[in-house]
Amino acid sequence: MADERKHPDPPLTTQSPRPIMDEKSPPSLPPSDKMSSSPPLPSSLQTMSPERRVLVEKSLKRKLDTRCSLFVLIYIMNYLDRNNIAAARLRGLQDDLSLNDQEYATCLSILYVGYILMQVPSNIVINLISRPSLYIAIVMLIWGLISTLTGIVTNFSGMVGTRFLLGFVEAAFLPGALLILSKWYTRKELTTRNAILFCGNLISNAFSALIAAGVLSNMQGVLGHAAWRWLFWIEGGLTMAVAISAAFILPDLPTNTRGFTEEELYVAQLRMTEDVGEEDKDAEGQKIFDGFWMVVKDWKVYVMMLAFTAYTVGLSFNAFFPSLTQTLGFSYVPTLLMSSPPWAFACAVTLAVCWHSDRTQEKFWHICLPMVGGLVGFLICMVTLNTAARYVALFLQASSYAGFVVFYSWISSSFPRPPAKRAVALAAINAISQLGNVAGMYVWDLKEDGYRKSYGIVTSMFGAAIFGCWVFRMILSGLNKKMEREEAMAVAEGRVPDGEKSEGVVTGSETEDGAVVGARVVKPFRYLI
């Protein structure tokens, strides 16, 4: 760092605790004679005042939010290409390909096999490269092509092959997008941004039905092809068009993204350092698979995997939503149109829940309460065949996605450093949870009495997910109490001033005589529960 005696208004740097992300040795206050690293300060920024910092940070977030909004459109296309098979089924796909119910379920579930296999390797790669935007764009272009080719399959084996490849390639997007967002946004901002991203999922559920209704009702027999084939061709072509723009719009890393000023990039790095007390970068000399082994050895990961997998089984109704709506007794076009409002409602609920989670920095209740709403919806469908009641139940079921989004930010905040570990944790937990989708494809084969048995299974899965979240909350609460005890011991032994223990560590630039100016308070690290 440059000699700060020459500058009357020193820059903001970071002197906050370096958390050790391990349950055996949780984050604690640093030794008094050591200071944690901070991003290197460009010479042109050595006079940045706190007031200037506020303006730069505001500009940074405005640009970042604008560019990251493309993730929403990409996620819409991701889910359109994945789930359009459900709408195509209503217009003859299953009959044209001569698929029985078991074979159709296999076509759905095989996608998640490819999805599971590719997520961890993909996130290891994306954490190592300097242009993740280009990686996402190329991946999207490939899955758009595969989706388009789905429209030419003629038998069961062709559909299974294209669905497997689609899942294998699509696997790169979601964990990659979550990793990129976690490199730019602090823990207080991440849940809301994840919610905006996942609105792409929810919006796709709403609008896919509308798009499908338009295509399936107007394209039958055009150029001699079935309408369901046109559905794959049109949506796959749209995906490839969006992919080209992604390479130019999506951000890369806080160290090298084009379109940001030098000040904005510096503040972006500084924000992440202040958020956890450690720079968001891997250690020097760290090997490619070190992050993987960190995750394997961290038993907290397995608790989250089990809870998230149970949650995913419970949400498996998503792939069969048009079929569930069809139990209301309407023809295929009204059924598709009626499938949209529940997802629009779910989008609004998700934004509200995630905004409140960020505001309160609480995770457990913001995950479990939406699941309780979903449980009520499941129970309604189990006990009555009344059309109005069952339609209201579909709204409650769709709104249970809100907790699912909060869960993703809980993963990021529970394994914040190093980035290699966070990348693998996000991918591994999400990948294993997809086993829930594989199982879920067969849960909804039980059509008797309006899917009553199927609803019984997903009800039990939501119960298991709530229990798993409670166990994880108790684990993190115990780690937080351990950190508090260690800090109290440090104060008692005189190693840390009492003010630092209670209020956090003051950060800023240290002058030659040891004074700290341009200060901010960075509170000691705590897990969010």
Order of alpha helices (4+ residues) and beta strands (2+ residues): alpha-alpha-alpha-alpha-alpha-alpha-alpha-alpha-alpha-alpha-alpha-alpha-alpha-alpha-alpha-alpha-alpha-alpha-alpha-alpha-alpha-beta-beta
